[in-house]
Amino acid sequence: MEDKKLSDLPFKNKVICVAASSAGLGFGIAEAVAKQGGSVSMASRTLTSIEKAASKLSEAHSVRTKGYVMDATNPDSISGWIDATVRDFGRIDGLVVNAGGPPPGKFDKFTDDDWAAGFNLTLMSAVRMIRCVLPTMRSQGSGSIVTITSSSIKEPIDILLLSNVFRSGVVSLVKSLSVDLAAEGIRINNLVPGMIDTDRIRSNDEFASKMQGVTLEETQKSRHASIPMGRYGTIQEFGEVGAFLLSDSARYITGATLMVDGGKSKTVW
């Protein structure tokens, strides 16, 4: 730990819930919070992987963590995680909404079941996680919620039609809620990863290379060249921005959508 007193750490005495945090973007935020003194309630579909991730952070940063099984497509599983966190930690100061993303594909290949699954995984998981955590935050008179979304909300991605549609819905939800929740001391924002070096990005690269009939290396070289900073971002870089939005340093930020993409997005809003 850096040469700081525990009392100087931004998340001392705070409890942050991070969904889908056994690896990838969720783990990056959980790790950044733990480094800054926060207790972390971590959730994933697999008990062994989330317990391993929680133990890693606890041992490395001397903070309290606990891993829970949570299926983002199951409303009872979501409410069970939030209820267990309140029982075990006594409060919830922050929530990171994260559920991976629906599969890539073309419009003509998707069935009604595919659309329903994408709706449930991406939009309804956000609705349910936020709805479950609000009573606790309201009773405290404070809280911060961050949704991990996608650059597809700014510039639709050709192979990610389901993500384009349902993640845009999450952003509209957040903007609407930010107005209602501000007077209650609760902030809510969107965090948009660009091309961050995660398993999902690698999987998308593999899918794109097969579609285009080129090697994976060629696909990645082309994508790196499309980013002004010339590389994919790291999980740690993304996690630190997520921790900032959750912290009191961002206390006058709500209803915002923050890009972490190395300058790739060409939109002006």
N, C-alpha and C positions, 0 to 999 in steps of 0.2 A: 504494500500500500504506500502511496506517496506520503511525504512528510507533512501530514495534516492531522489536526486533532479531529476526533470523531465528531465533535460538536460542530465542526466547520463543514461537514459533509451535507450536501443538499437533501439527501433522502433519509437522514437520521430520523428514526421513529416513524417512518412512513412505510406503508405496505402497498406494493404494486402487483397487480394481477397481469400476467402476460400469457396470452393464449398461443398455442402452437409454438412453444419455446424450447423444445428439445434440441433444436438446431436452427440454422438459417437466421432469417431476419428477427424472429421472435427471440431467439437466444441472444442475438446481438444487443437488443434492448435490455433484456434481463441482466446480461453481464455488465452493461454500462450502469444500470441502477445499482447493482450489487457493489460495483467499484466505488460508488458514491454513498455507500452506507445504508442502502435500502434493503428491507426484507422483501422477498419475492415469492409470490404464489405462482408456480409454473404449471402449465397444463399441456397435455398432449394425448394422443390416442393410445399410446403404448406406455404402460407403467414402467417397464425397465428402462426405456430411453429417457423418460422425464425424470425419474429418480436419479439416474446417472448424471444428467445435466444439472439438477438441483444440488447434488452433492459436490460436483465440481466447483460451482460458484460459492457454495458455503465454505468449502475448504480453502479456496483461493483468496476469499475476501472477508472471511470471518463475520458473515452476516447470516441471518436466519432465512432459509429457503425451504420450500416443500413442493414436491411434485404430485400432481393429481392427474388421474385419467379423465379426459374430457373429449367427447365427440362433438365437433362443432355443428353437425347436422342433426343433433338430437337435443330438443329443448330441455328435457329432463336432465340430461348430462350437463348442460350449461348451467342450469340453476343449481344443480348439485355441487358443482365446482365453486360457484360464488358463495353458496351457503356454507360450505365447508371452510372456505377461506375466512369468512366472518367468524365462524366458530373457533378456528384454530389461531387466527391472528388478532381478532378483536376489532378490526377496522379494514377499510379499503380506501386508499388515497388516490390510486390511479388504476386505469384499465387500458390494456393494449388489446384491441380487437384484431385478431389475425386468424385466418382459416385456410391458408394456402390459396389455391385458385382452381377454377374449373379447367377441364382439359382443352387443349388446342383442337382446331378442326375447322372445316368449311361448313357454311350454312346448310347446304343440301344434305349433309351427312347427319345433322343433328335431329333427333326425334323429340317428341313432346316430353318424354321421360328425361332426356338430356337437358332440356330447358328447365324442367322442374327441379332437377338435381342441382343445376347451377344457381337457380334462384334460392334454394334452400341453403346451399353451402356458403354462398357469397353474400347475398343480401340479408336473408333471414338470420343467419348467424350473428351478424352485426346488430340487427334489431333486438335479438334475444339477449345477447351479452350486455348491451347497453341497458335494456329494460331491467335486467336482473340486478345490476350494480347501482342503479339510481336510488333505491330506497336507503341504502347505507350512506351514500354520499350526501343525500338530502338531510339525513339525520345529523351528519357531521357539519353540514353547511359548507362543504368544500369537496373538490375532486377534480381530476383531470382525466379525460378519455382521449386516446389516440387510436385511430383506425389505420392499419397498414393497408394501403390500396395499391394502385398500379398506374404507371404512366399512360395506360390505355384510356384513362379518364380525360386526358388532355389531347392525345393523338391516338385514335383507334389503331390497334395492332392487327395486321391482316389475319394471322393464324389464331387469334385469341378473341373470337367473336363473343363467346359467353362472358368472358371477363369484361370486354368493352361495355356490354349492356348492363350487367349487374353491378359492377364496381362504380359506374356512373350513378347508379341509384344510391349507393352508400354515401357518396359525396353529397348528393342532394339531401339525404337524411341528416347528415352531420351539419350542413349549413342551416337547415331548418331548426334542428335542435339547439344549435348554438344560441339562437335568439331566445328561446324559451328557458334555457338553463342558466344563462348569464346572471340573472338576478338571484339565483340560488347558490352562487359561488362555484358553479361547476363549469369547467371549460371543456370543449371538445374540438378536436382538429384532425385533419387527415395528413398522413405522412406517405409520400409517394416515392417508392424506390425506382430508380432507373435500372440500369443493368448492373446489379450487384452480384458478386461472385457466389452464387448459391447453387444448390442441387437443381432447383427449378430452372434457373437460367441455363445451366448446362444441359438439362433435358430439352428445353426449348431450342437450344442451339443444335442439338442432335436431330430434333424433328425438322428444323429448317434445312439442315444440310441434306437430309434425305429427300425432302420435297424439291430442293433445287438441284440435286444430283451432284453435289460438290462435297469435298472433305470437311470434317468438323473444324480442322485447323483453318481452312479457307473462310468458313463462316465466321469464326471468332475473329480472325484478322480483319475481316470487313466490318464487323460490328465495333471492334475497338477503334477503327479509323473513323467511325461515324460519331464518336464521342469527343468533344473538344479536348477533354483531359487525356484522351488516348488510351484509356483502360477501363476495365470494370471497377466499380467501387468495392470496398471490403465490407464484410459484416460488421466489423468494429466501427467503421466510419458511420455506417447507417445507424447503429445502435446508439452512438453518442448523440445524434440529432434527436432520436426518439426520446432519450432521457431528458434532453433539454426541454422538449415540448411538455413532458410530464412534470417538470420541476417548476418551482416558484419563479425561476428566472424568466419563464414565459407567461407570467401571471396576467399580462395584458393581451394575450393572443388567444383568440377563440374564433371558430368558424373559418379557420385558414386551411389552405392546402399547400404544404411545403414540399418542394421537389428536392430529392437527393439523387442527382443524376449526372453529375460531372459536366453540366451545361448542355446536355443533349437536346432537351426539349426546345423547340423553336417558337412555342407559343409565348405571347406577351402577357398573359394573365395567369 
